[in-house]
Amino acid sequence: AVVSTQSTGGYNLISVTKPNSPVHRYCERHQIPVDLFNKSVLPFGRKKRDFAGYLGIVASFGHMIPSKVIRSMELGFVNIHPSLLPKYQGAAPLPHTLLNGDTEYGITVLEALPRSFDRGKILRQTRISVPASISGSEFWDYTAQNMAENTGEFLERYEEHVACAKPQDHSSASPAPRISKEQLRFLSRVCPHVQTAEQIYNIVRCLDLYNMSVVCSWQDRTLKLKSVTLISDPHVRELARTRLRSGQFVLWEGILVVKCAEDTVLGIESMVLPFKPVITAQQFYKDHCNNRVEKVLRMVYSPSEWGFTINNVAGSYLYSVENV
């Protein structure tokens, strides 16, 4: 959380952040006053400060701001939220943006209300495209840059934006709750004969936000898929449709082309075998698949979760990944 006030020649800043966070390190380098966040102590609670002329700004803080702190700012308190509110109200708008395959999202500056998350009046909103090939980790950086730029532009025209504040239509709101570790673990086990290539691709990007990988089973070994892409080439899609069953793959221009549900095609560019470094699809195929034209790659949930029987397909026994 950052608190700022305009003064001669710029802004005075006071930061509230967690110890050893990027914000904490930035403030120390630039000699910005810092209060380290402690759940048991109100921000600024141990220090008497006059917040006349101050505006509170919170971004990706992850904790409820105490009412006392919100009301102490003479110019109000605003939240910088990375979604087009009221879409994705909640703690995890970016994972839900990638998981749902959205091609557009945005940055919303809104009033921060006591005892409420993401429900204040909208002061400024900017629509931004989601690059089709962006990874989860790249999306973090992309969003941070957009949030910083929008915060600066909001401050430059603060009074104008406040005067044009508009309430959210909460009847059209969609939640974006935090995704638990158990839910992430479940998401990481994908199934190409049930899910489309787009669904798997979106899961891969979402998990990358958490530094996690999709896992699959192949010939009694567990693979982590590190880099994937969507295949749109019509000739390759026709090859997959006519020659492959869901879960089977071939090598095409250095990429493992995997047939998924609804005749969609996923490309795997790199992966990790147990206790091995990251290898390319080309190297994987050369080392492990060079004696057959086609192999079977099944990324499966537990049969009890999906209700299907694991079969012997093309000579390879398929099984679920139980321990991720």
N, C-alpha and C positions, 0 to 999 in steps of 0.2 A: 504494500500500500504506500502511496506517495502523497504527501501533502505539499501543496505549492501555493505561493502567492506572488502576484506580480509586484515588482519593485523597480526602482530606477535601474534601467539597463538590463532587465531580464526577470528571472524568477528566483525567489528563495525557496529552497527545498528542504523538507524533513522526510526521511524515509522510515517506514516500519516494515521490516522483513525478517525472514528466518535466518539464523546463524549460518554462515558459509554458503549462502545462496548466491547466485550470480548477481542479484541486486545488491546484496551486502558487499560483495567484492568490488562492484562498480562504485558504490558510494564511498568506500574506503579509498579507492584510487583517486577519486575526484573530491575528496574532503567534504562530502555531504553528510550532515548530521544523521545518525541512525539510531533508532530504538529497535532493539532485537525483540521479536515477538515471543511472548510467553503466554500460554493459554490461561495461566492463573493470575496474570497481571494485565490490567487494561493498558493499551498503548498510550504512552505519555502519562500514565498514571503516577509515576514517581517524580515527574517534572512539571512544574507550574509554568505554563506557557500561555500567552495571549494569542488566540487564533482569530482575532479581528482581521478581516481582509484575506483570510485563508480559504482555499478550496481543497477539499479532500478528493483524492483520486485513488481508486482501487482497481487492480487488474490481476486476474488469475491468482487471487490470494488464498482461496480455499477455506476460509473461515468466516463466520458471521461477524460483521463489524458491530461492536457494542453501540447501543443507541446513544449512550453518553458521548461517544466520540463523534458519531454522525452529526448530532445536534450542536456540537461545539464549534463546527466550522461555519463562520459567518456567511460565506458564499455558497454553502451547500456541500454535498458529497456526491460524486459521480462514479459510475462503474463503467469500465471499458470491457465490453463483452464480445467475444468473437463469434457472433451469429447474427442472423437477420431476425431479431426478436419481433414478435413473440415465438418464433420458431427456435427450438432448442434452448428453452429455459432450463438452467441447471448447471451442474459442475463439469460436464463433459461434452461441450458442444462440438469440439474438433473430432473426437472419436466417432461421434454419431454422424458428422458430416461425411467422413470417409467411409464409414460402414454402410451408409445408405447410397453411396455413389453420387452424391450431389455434385453438380457442375458449377454451382454458384453458392457462395456464402457471403458473409459480410462482417463489418465491425459496427457495433452499436454503442453509442455513448448514452447512458440513461441515468436517471436519478437513483441513487442508492437509498433505500428505505430501511428504517429500523425494523428488525425482526422479519425480514423478507428478502428473498433472493430473486433478482432479475425481473421484478414486476413494476418498477418505477416508470415514469414518463420518459419517452424517447426524446433525446435532445439532438442527436445527430445519428444518421445511419448511412453507411456506404456499402454498395454492392460490389463484390469482388469475385472474379472467376476462380475456380479451382483448376489448376493445370492438370490435364488428364494423366500425365506420367509422373506427377510429383509423389515422392515417397512420404511416409509418415514423418520421419525425422526432418525432412526438408519442409514439410508443411508447418511444423513448429516454427522454424526460422522465418518462413514466409509470412506467417501470421504475426509473429512478434514485430517484424518490420512494419506490417500494415497497421498494427495497433499503435506503434510509436508515432507513425506519420499522422494517423487520425487524431491522436491525442493532441499533438502539436497544432493541427489545423483547428481542432475544437477550441483550444485555449486562445488562439488568435481572434476568434469571433465568438467568444464566450457569451456575451450579453445577447447577441443575436440568436444564438442557438437556444438559450434559456427562454427567450421570449416566444419562440416557436415550438416549445415543448408540446408533445401530443401523447395522450394515454395509449397504452397497448390494448389491442383487442384480445383479451384473455380467452375468449371463446374459441379462438383459432390457435391457441398456444399448443406447442408440442414439447414434451419433457425430454431432457437430455441428462438422465441421472448418471452418477459415477458408475463405471463398470467394475465389478468386483474381480478379484484375482480368480475366483472360481469360474466366473463367466468368461474371462479372458482365456482361461485354460480350456474351457469347452469350445470356444470359438476357434482355437488353434488347431483343432482336429477337423479337417474339412473332407468333403466327400464328393468327388466329381461326377458320380453317376446320380447324385441327388441335387447338387448345387451347380449353377452355371459358372462359366469362367469369370464373368463379371462379379459374381458374389464372392468367389474365392479371391479374386484380385483385390476387392475392397476390404476383405478380412485381412489380407497380408498388409495392406497399407495401414489399416487401423492398428494392428498389433505392433507395427513398427514404431508407433508413437510411444509404446511401452517397452521398446527394445526386446520384443518377443518375435518368434518366428512360427509360421505354420509348420506342422509336422505331418508326416505321412509314413506309411510302411511300404517297404519294397524288399521282397525276398528275405524275410526275417531280419531286416535292418530298418532302423528308423532314420529318416531323412528330415533335415530342416531345410525348408525352401527359403533362400535368402533374397533372391531377386526374381521377380516374375513380370510378365507383360501380357497384354491382350493381343491375340493374333487376329488381324482383320483381312489378311490376304485371301481372296476368294478361292484360289487354287489350293491352298493349304487347308482351308475349311472343307472343301469338297473331298480332299484326300482323307481328312479325319472322319468325315461323315460316312464315306463308303468303305474305308479299310479298317477303321478302329472301332473298338467298343469303348464305352465310357471307362476311363481309367488307364487305357492303353496309350502308349506314346511312341513317337518316332523322332529321330534327329533331323532337323531342318535348319540349315544355315547357322549352325552352332547353338541352336535352341532346342530343348526338348518340347515337342508339341504334344500336349495332353488333351485328349477329347473329354469334354465335360458334358453335363446335362444340357438338353435342348440343342444338341449339335453345336455347342459353343467350344471354343478352343483357347486353351491357356498355354502360354509359353513360359518355360522355366529356364532362366539364364544361369543361375548358380545355386548351389546347395551345400550342405554340410553333412558328412557321414559321422557317426559316433567317433569321438576322439581324433578327428581329423580337421585340418583347416578347410576354409571355404574353397570349393573347386568349381570350375565352370561346367556347364552342361556338356560341352564338347569333351572335356577331360573325363567326366563321369561316364559318358557313353563309350569312350575309347577304352577305359579301364574295366568296365563292368558289363557292357552290352554289345561288344563288337562281334559276337558270334551269332547274333540274331537280328533280323530286320526290325522286329517289333518286340517290345517288352510290356509288361503289365505293371502299372503304377497305380495302386489304389490308396487313396487317402480316405480313411473310413472312421466313422463313429462306432461306438460299441453297438453290437447287434441289438442289445436290449433297449438302447436309446432310439433306434430307428426301425426296428422290427423287420429287418431283412436277414437272410441267411448268407453267411460267407461261403462262397463257392470256390472251386478250383477252376480258374480261368486261364487258358493258354499255358497250362503247365506250371503256373505259379500259385502257391497257396497264399491267400489274402487273409490278413488279420487286422484287428483294430489296435490303435496305439493306446494302451491303457495308462501308461505312466509318462506324463509330459513334464 
